[in-house]
Amino acid sequence: EADIYQTPRYLVIGTGKKITLECSQTMGHDKMYWYQQDPGMELHLIHYSYGVNSTEKGDLSSESTVSRIRTEHFPLTLESARPSHTSQYLCASSVTGAETGELFFGEGSRLTVL
Amino acid sequence: GQNIDQPTEMTATEGAIVQINCTYQTSGFNGLFWYQQHAGEAPTFLSYNVLDGLEEKGRFSSFLSRSKGYSYLLLKELQMKDSASYLCAVMDSNYQLIWGAGTKLIIKP
C-alpha cells in the first residue's frame, strides 16, 4: 500500500488568495510529481522533482511554484488563486532508476476557487 | 505533437470480457502503462509493457504493438468493482509520461 498523503483533501477559497497544497511520502522515493486533472480529462504535469533541491516545470507550471527541501515533502503553492485553478491536484512519487513509470498517487486535493 | 487516443466510454456486462484500446503518437517510446482510476480516487498502476506482446496479470492482460503504436487492456470475468476509468500513458524519450483522457468503463449486471 502506497504511503503518500495530501492535505487538504478539499478546499474552497476566494480569488486572489495564496494557497499551499501539501504532499508527503514515507517511501523514500526520490521522484515526485504534481498533476492537475479535470473530470474526464487527461492528467497534466505541473511540476516534478528528481530529489532534494531539484524542481522542474511541466506543462502547466506558470502560475504555481514548488519546493523540495526534504525528500519526503513536496508542497505546491498558488500565489494568487483564480477560478481557472479550480481542479483536482494529484501528487505522486516513484522510485529513481526504475523507469517503469509506476507512480504512487496521493488521494488528491480538490480545489474550488470562487 | 504527442497524442494518446482511447475511447471515452464503454459499457460491458458483469462476467463478460472487454477490450479497451489505446493508440499513441509520441516523441520516442520507453514503455506503455495502464492505470485504473475509480471515481473521485487516485489512479493505481495496473500494467507496464515495453516489448511487443501480451502481459497477463490475473484477470487483466495488456498487449503492445510498437510498430502500430497500439495497445489494449483486456479485462476478463468482469466484476462490478471494475467500473472505473482506465488511463493509458506512454513514457516518451524524455522519460515523461504522456496521458490519455481515460476510458470510463460501465459494468451492468
Interface residues (C-beta under 8 A of the other chain):
Chain A: G40 M41 E42 L43 H44 L45 L90 E99 T100 G101 E102 L103 F104 F105 G106 E107 G108
Chain B: I4 T8 N30 G31 F33 Y35 E41 A42 P43 T44 F45 Y48 L87 A89 M91 Y95 Q96 L97 W99 G100 A101 G102 K104
